[in-house]
């Protein structure tokens, strides 16, 4: 994900310290990146997430997942529950 020079990543607070933000079944739809997925894909994550609980954080979502390569990105596949 690309950032403008004046915009720090969302997981860095104004004082430059890392800010931890956890995401799970209960709040994953709040991620702006999730809006790139179809409603069917979001629904599948939700359904499978009821069977296989998952948790991720802002660093994984913003730095490690290549959202231009979803759903084939390896970190996305490892992080978010997938239909089978």
N, CA, C and O atoms as a GROMACS GRO file, in nm:
protein
  336
    1UNK      N    1   0.084  -0.116   0.000
    1UNK     CA    2   0.000   0.000   0.000
    1UNK      C    3   0.089   0.123   0.000
    1UNK      O    4   0.189   0.127   0.072
    2UNK      N    5   0.056   0.220  -0.077
    2UNK     CA    6   0.136   0.341  -0.091
    2UNK      C    7   0.080   0.453  -0.002
    2UNK      O    8  -0.041   0.469   0.012
    3UNK      N    9   0.170   0.528   0.056
    3UNK     CA   10   0.133   0.640   0.142
    3UNK      C   11   0.192   0.768   0.085
    3UNK      O   12   0.297   0.765   0.021
    4UNK      N   13   0.125   0.879   0.109
    4UNK     CA   14   0.182   1.008   0.074
    4UNK      C   15   0.288   1.041   0.178
    4UNK      O   16   0.281   0.995   0.291
    5UNK      N   17   0.385   1.119   0.139
    5UNK     CA   18   0.497   1.150   0.228
    5UNK      C   19   0.452   1.211   0.360
    5UNK      O   20   0.515   1.186   0.463
    6UNK      N   21   0.346   1.287   0.360
    6UNK     CA   22   0.301   1.353   0.483
    6UNK      C   23   0.201   1.271   0.562
    6UNK      O   24   0.163   1.311   0.673
    7UNK      N   25   0.157   1.159   0.510
    7UNK     CA   26   0.058   1.077   0.577
    7UNK      C   27   0.124   0.953   0.635
    7UNK      O   28   0.168   0.866   0.560
    8UNK      N   29   0.132   0.941   0.768
    8UNK     CA   30   0.187   0.820   0.826
    8UNK      C   31   0.090   0.704   0.810
    8UNK      O   32  -0.031   0.727   0.799
    9UNK      N   33   0.139   0.582   0.809
    9UNK     CA   34   0.048   0.467   0.805
    9UNK      C   35  -0.047   0.472   0.924
    9UNK      O   36  -0.014   0.531   1.027
   10UNK      N   37  -0.162   0.413   0.911
   10UNK     CA   38  -0.264   0.419   1.015
   10UNK      C   39  -0.220   0.352   1.144
   10UNK      O   40  -0.272   0.383   1.251
   11UNK      N   41  -0.123   0.260   1.137
   11UNK     CA   42  -0.080   0.192   1.258
   11UNK      C   43   0.029   0.269   1.332
   11UNK      O   44   0.081   0.219   1.433
   12UNK      N   45   0.065   0.388   1.285
   12UNK     CA   46   0.162   0.473   1.354
   12UNK      C   47   0.085   0.593   1.408
   12UNK      O   48   0.017   0.663   1.333
   13UNK      N   49   0.098   0.616   1.538
   13UNK     CA   50   0.027   0.729   1.598
   13UNK      C   51   0.098   0.860   1.565
   13UNK      O   52   0.205   0.859   1.506
   14UNK      N   53   0.038   0.970   1.603
   14UNK     CA   54   0.094   1.102   1.574
   14UNK      C   55   0.232   1.122   1.637
   14UNK      O   56   0.313   1.199   1.584
   15UNK      N   57   0.259   1.054   1.748
   15UNK     CA   58   0.389   1.069   1.812
   15UNK      C   59   0.492   0.970   1.756
   15UNK      O   60   0.603   0.960   1.809
   16UNK      N   61   0.458   0.898   1.651
   16UNK     CA   62   0.552   0.809   1.585
   16UNK      C   63   0.558   0.668   1.641
   16UNK      O   64   0.630   0.584   1.588
   17UNK      N   65   0.484   0.641   1.746
   17UNK     CA   66   0.484   0.507   1.805
   17UNK      C   67   0.381   0.419   1.734
   17UNK      O   68   0.279   0.466   1.685
   18UNK      N   69   0.412   0.289   1.730
   18UNK     CA   70   0.319   0.195   1.668
   18UNK      C   71   0.190   0.188   1.749
   18UNK      O   72   0.193   0.187   1.872
   19UNK      N   73   0.080   0.182   1.679
   19UNK     CA   74  -0.051   0.171   1.741
   19UNK      C   75  -0.111   0.038   1.696
   19UNK      O   76  -0.131   0.017   1.576
   20UNK      N   77  -0.139  -0.050   1.789
   20UNK     CA   78  -0.193  -0.181   1.757
   20UNK      C   79  -0.344  -0.171   1.737
   20UNK      O   80  -0.415  -0.115   1.820
   21UNK      N   81  -0.391  -0.226   1.627
   21UNK     CA   82  -0.535  -0.235   1.601
   21UNK      C   83  -0.563  -0.377   1.555
   21UNK      O   84  -0.513  -0.421   1.452
   22UNK      N   85  -0.642  -0.447   1.632
   22UNK     CA   86  -0.678  -0.585   1.598
   22UNK      C   87  -0.804  -0.587   1.513
   22UNK      O   88  -0.894  -0.504   1.530
   23UNK      N   89  -0.808  -0.682   1.422
   23UNK     CA   90  -0.926  -0.704   1.338
   23UNK      C   91  -0.964  -0.850   1.346
   23UNK      O   92  -0.878  -0.938   1.343
   24UNK      N   93  -1.092  -0.876   1.357
   24UNK     CA   94  -1.143  -1.012   1.362
   24UNK      C   95  -1.279  -1.015   1.292
   24UNK      O   96  -1.316  -0.921   1.222
   25UNK      N   97  -1.351  -1.121   1.313
   25UNK     CA   98  -1.482  -1.137   1.251
   25UNK      C   99  -1.575  -1.020   1.283
   25UNK      O  100  -1.659  -0.982   1.202
   26UNK      N  101  -1.561  -0.965   1.401
   26UNK     CA  102  -1.654  -0.862   1.447
   26UNK      C  103  -1.630  -0.724   1.386
   26UNK      O  104  -1.719  -0.639   1.387
   27UNK      N  105  -1.509  -0.701   1.332
   27UNK     CA  106  -1.484  -0.566   1.280
   27UNK      C  107  -1.407  -0.564   1.148
   27UNK      O  108  -1.364  -0.457   1.105
   28UNK      N  109  -1.388  -0.678   1.083
   28UNK     CA  110  -1.308  -0.680   0.960
   28UNK      C  111  -1.374  -0.599   0.848
   28UNK      O  112  -1.303  -0.549   0.760
   29UNK      N  113  -1.505  -0.584   0.849
   29UNK     CA  114  -1.573  -0.507   0.744
   29UNK      C  115  -1.543  -0.357   0.752
   29UNK      O  116  -1.571  -0.284   0.658
   30UNK      N  117  -1.487  -0.312   0.864
   30UNK     CA  118  -1.450  -0.171   0.878
   30UNK      C  119  -1.322  -0.137   0.803
   30UNK      O  120  -1.292  -0.019   0.782
   31UNK      N  121  -1.246  -0.238   0.763
   31UNK     CA  122  -1.122  -0.214   0.690
   31UNK      C  123  -1.152  -0.155   0.553
   31UNK      O  124  -1.231  -0.213   0.478
   32UNK      N  125  -1.092  -0.043   0.518
   32UNK     CA  126  -1.115   0.014   0.384
   32UNK      C  127  -1.076  -0.082   0.272
   32UNK      O  128  -1.139  -0.084   0.167
   33UNK      N  129  -0.972  -0.161   0.295
   33UNK     CA  130  -0.925  -0.254   0.193
   33UNK      C  131  -1.027  -0.363   0.164
   33UNK      O  132  -1.032  -0.415   0.052
   34UNK      N  133  -1.107  -0.399   0.261
   34UNK     CA  134  -1.208  -0.504   0.243
   34UNK      C  135  -1.314  -0.460   0.144
   34UNK      O  136  -1.378  -0.544   0.080
   35UNK      N  137  -1.333  -0.331   0.129
   35UNK     CA  138  -1.433  -0.281   0.034
   35UNK      C  139  -1.396  -0.314  -0.110
   35UNK      O  140  -1.482  -0.308  -0.198
   36UNK      N  141  -1.270  -0.349  -0.135
   36UNK     CA  142  -1.229  -0.392  -0.269
   36UNK      C  143  -1.286  -0.529  -0.305
   36UNK      O  144  -1.297  -0.563  -0.423
   37UNK      N  145  -1.321  -0.606  -0.204
   37UNK     CA  146  -1.374  -0.740  -0.228
   37UNK      C  147  -1.522  -0.732  -0.263
   37UNK      O  148  -1.591  -0.637  -0.226
   38UNK      N  149  -1.568  -0.832  -0.334
   38UNK     CA  150  -1.711  -0.837  -0.365
   38UNK      C  151  -1.789  -0.871  -0.238
   38UNK      O  152  -1.732  -0.922  -0.141
   39UNK      N  153  -1.917  -0.842  -0.239
   39UNK     CA  154  -2.001  -0.877  -0.124
   39UNK      C  155  -1.999  -1.028  -0.101
   39UNK      O  156  -2.005  -1.073   0.014
   40UNK      N  157  -1.991  -1.106  -0.207
   40UNK     CA  158  -1.983  -1.252  -0.194
   40UNK      C  159  -1.857  -1.292  -0.120
   40UNK      O  160  -1.862  -1.378  -0.032
   41UNK      N  161  -1.744  -1.232  -0.154
   41UNK     CA  162  -1.618  -1.264  -0.086
   41UNK      C  163  -1.624  -1.224   0.061
   41UNK      O  164  -1.576  -1.297   0.147
   42UNK      N  165  -1.681  -1.109   0.091
   42UNK     CA  166  -1.693  -1.065   0.231
   42UNK      C  167  -1.784  -1.159   0.308
   42UNK      O  168  -1.757  -1.192   0.423
   43UNK      N  169  -1.893  -1.203   0.245
   43UNK     CA  170  -1.984  -1.296   0.309
   43UNK      C  171  -1.914  -1.429   0.337
   43UNK      O  172  -1.933  -1.488   0.443
   44UNK      N  173  -1.834  -1.478   0.242
   44UNK     CA  174  -1.761  -1.604   0.261
   44UNK      C  175  -1.663  -1.594   0.376
   44UNK      O  176  -1.650  -1.689   0.454
   45UNK      N  177  -1.593  -1.481   0.389
   45UNK     CA  178  -1.502  -1.463   0.503
   45UNK      C  179  -1.581  -1.470   0.633
   45UNK      O  180  -1.537  -1.532   0.730
   46UNK      N  181  -1.697  -1.408   0.634
   46UNK     CA  182  -1.780  -1.407   0.754
   46UNK      C  183  -1.829  -1.547   0.790
   46UNK      O  184  -1.823  -1.587   0.906
   47UNK      N  185  -1.876  -1.622   0.691
   47UNK     CA  186  -1.929  -1.757   0.717
   47UNK      C  187  -1.817  -1.849   0.764
   47UNK      O  188  -1.831  -1.918   0.866
   48UNK      N  189  -1.706  -1.851   0.691
   48UNK     CA  190  -1.595  -1.939   0.729
   48UNK      C  191  -1.534  -1.893   0.861
   48UNK      O  192  -1.486  -1.976   0.939
   49UNK      N  193  -1.536  -1.763   0.887
   49UNK     CA  194  -1.484  -1.710   1.012
   49UNK      C  195  -1.561  -1.754   1.135
   49UNK      O  196  -1.508  -1.750   1.245
   50UNK      N  197  -1.686  -1.795   1.118
   50UNK     CA  198  -1.761  -1.850   1.230
   50UNK      C  199  -1.712  -1.990   1.267
   50UNK      O  200  -1.725  -2.031   1.382
   51UNK      N  201  -1.656  -2.061   1.172
   51UNK     CA  202  -1.603  -2.196   1.197
   51UNK      C  203  -1.456  -2.190   1.235
   51UNK      O  204  -1.412  -2.257   1.328
   52UNK      N  205  -1.380  -2.109   1.162
   52UNK     CA  206  -1.236  -2.094   1.185
   52UNK      C  207  -1.209  -1.950   1.226
   52UNK      O  208  -1.186  -1.864   1.140
   53UNK      N  209  -1.211  -1.923   1.356
   53UNK     CA  210  -1.189  -1.786   1.401
   53UNK      C  211  -1.054  -1.732   1.352
   53UNK      O  212  -0.958  -1.807   1.338
   54UNK      N  213  -1.049  -1.604   1.328
   54UNK     CA  214  -0.925  -1.542   1.282
   54UNK      C  215  -0.906  -1.408   1.350
   54UNK      O  216  -1.001  -1.347   1.400
   55UNK      N  217  -0.782  -1.364   1.351
   55UNK     CA  218  -0.749  -1.233   1.405
   55UNK      C  219  -0.627  -1.184   1.330
   55UNK      O  220  -0.533  -1.259   1.306
   56UNK      N  221  -0.628  -1.058   1.295
   56UNK     CA  222  -0.514  -0.997   1.230
   56UNK      C  223  -0.494  -0.859   1.290
   56UNK      O  224  -0.566  -0.820   1.383
   57UNK      N  225  -0.399  -0.785   1.238
   57UNK     CA  226  -0.374  -0.652   1.292
   57UNK      C  227  -0.342  -0.554   1.180
   57UNK      O  228  -0.326  -0.592   1.064
   58UNK      N  229  -0.333  -0.429   1.217
   58UNK     CA  230  -0.314  -0.323   1.118
   58UNK      C  231  -0.184  -0.337   1.040
   58UNK      O  232  -0.179  -0.302   0.923
   59UNK      N  233  -0.079  -0.387   1.104
   59UNK     CA  234   0.049  -0.403   1.032
   59UNK      C  235   0.035  -0.504   0.919
   59UNK      O  236   0.080  -0.479   0.807
   60UNK      N  237  -0.026  -0.618   0.947
   60UNK     CA  238  -0.045  -0.721   0.844
   60UNK      C  239  -0.132  -0.666   0.731
   60UNK      O  240  -0.099  -0.681   0.614
   61UNK      N  241  -0.241  -0.603   0.767
   61UNK     CA  242  -0.337  -0.553   0.668
   61UNK      C  243  -0.277  -0.442   0.582
   61UNK      O  244  -0.300  -0.439   0.461
   62UNK      N  245  -0.201  -0.353   0.641
   62UNK     CA  246  -0.153  -0.236   0.568
   62UNK      C  247  -0.016  -0.252   0.505
   62UNK      O  248   0.017  -0.183   0.409
   63UNK      N  249   0.065  -0.342   0.558
   63UNK     CA  250   0.202  -0.354   0.509
   63UNK      C  251   0.232  -0.486   0.439
   63UNK      O  252   0.311  -0.489   0.345
   64UNK      N  253   0.172  -0.594   0.483
   64UNK     CA  254   0.211  -0.726   0.431
   64UNK      C  255   0.121  -0.779   0.321
   64UNK      O  256   0.167  -0.857   0.237
   65UNK      N  257  -0.003  -0.740   0.319
   65UNK     CA  258  -0.096  -0.789   0.216
   65UNK      C  259  -0.089  -0.697   0.094
   65UNK      O  260  -0.101  -0.575   0.107
   66UNK      N  261  -0.071  -0.757  -0.022
   66UNK     CA  262  -0.074  -0.682  -0.149
   66UNK      C  263  -0.219  -0.684  -0.198
   66UNK      O  264  -0.263  -0.781  -0.259
   67UNK      N  265  -0.291  -0.577  -0.170
   67UNK     CA  266  -0.434  -0.573  -0.201
   67UNK      C  267  -0.462  -0.568  -0.351
   67UNK      O  268  -0.575  -0.590  -0.393
   68UNK      N  269  -0.361  -0.540  -0.430
   68UNK     CA  270  -0.377  -0.546  -0.576
   68UNK      C  271  -0.372  -0.689  -0.627
   68UNK      O  272  -0.405  -0.715  -0.742
   69UNK      N  273  -0.332  -0.782  -0.541
   69UNK     CA  274  -0.319  -0.923  -0.579
   69UNK      C  275  -0.418  -1.012  -0.504
   69UNK      O  276  -0.406  -1.135  -0.510
   70UNK      N  277  -0.514  -0.954  -0.436
   70UNK     CA  278  -0.615  -1.031  -0.363
   70UNK      C  279  -0.716  -1.084  -0.463
   70UNK      O  280  -0.757  -1.008  -0.550
   71UNK      N  281  -0.758  -1.208  -0.455
   71UNK     CA  282  -0.748  -1.303  -0.345
   71UNK      C  283  -0.628  -1.398  -0.354
   71UNK      O  284  -0.621  -1.494  -0.277
   72UNK      N  285  -0.535  -1.373  -0.446
   72UNK     CA  286  -0.422  -1.465  -0.463
   72UNK      C  287  -0.301  -1.430  -0.378
   72UNK      O  288  -0.205  -1.507  -0.375
   73UNK      N  289  -0.302  -1.319  -0.309
   73UNK     CA  290  -0.188  -1.281  -0.227
   73UNK      C  291  -0.169  -1.382  -0.114
   73UNK      O  292  -0.265  -1.411  -0.042
   74UNK      N  293  -0.048  -1.436  -0.096
   74UNK     CA  294  -0.026  -1.538   0.007
   74UNK      C  295  -0.058  -1.491   0.149
   74UNK      O  296  -0.112  -1.569   0.227
   75UNK      N  297  -0.026  -1.368   0.183
   75UNK     CA  298  -0.057  -1.320   0.318
   75UNK      C  299  -0.208  -1.304   0.339
   75UNK      O  300  -0.258  -1.328   0.449
   76UNK      N  301  -0.279  -1.266   0.235
   76UNK     CA  302  -0.424  -1.258   0.244
   76UNK      C  303  -0.482  -1.396   0.269
   76UNK      O  304  -0.569  -1.415   0.354
   77UNK      N  305  -0.433  -1.494   0.193
   77UNK     CA  306  -0.482  -1.632   0.206
   77UNK      C  307  -0.453  -1.686   0.346
   77UNK      O  308  -0.537  -1.756   0.403
   78UNK      N  309  -0.336  -1.655   0.401
   78UNK     CA  310  -0.301  -1.703   0.535
   78UNK      C  311  -0.378  -1.630   0.645
   78UNK      O  312  -0.398  -1.686   0.753
   79UNK      N  313  -0.420  -1.508   0.619
   79UNK     CA  314  -0.479  -1.425   0.723
   79UNK      C  315  -0.630  -1.434   0.731
   79UNK      O  316  -0.687  -1.447   0.839
   80UNK      N  317  -0.697  -1.429   0.617
   80UNK     CA  318  -0.843  -1.426   0.614
   80UNK      C  319  -0.898  -1.563   0.577
   80UNK      O  320  -0.846  -1.628   0.486
   81UNK      N  321  -1.002  -1.608   0.647
   81UNK     CA  322  -1.062  -1.740   0.617
   81UNK      C  323  -1.110  -1.746   0.472
   81UNK      O  324  -1.167  -1.650   0.420
   82UNK      N  325  -1.086  -1.859   0.410
   82UNK     CA  326  -1.120  -1.878   0.269
   82UNK      C  327  -1.219  -1.992   0.252
   82UNK      O  328  -1.216  -2.091   0.325
   83UNK      N  329  -1.306  -1.976   0.156
   83UNK     CA  330  -1.397  -2.084   0.119
   83UNK      C  331  -1.316  -2.194   0.053
   83UNK      O  332  -1.227  -2.166  -0.028
   84UNK      N  333  -1.347  -2.316   0.087
   84UNK     CA  334  -1.276  -2.422   0.046
   84UNK      C  335  -1.238  -2.512  -0.044
   84UNK      O  336  -1.156  -2.598  -0.014
   0.00000   0.00000   0.00000
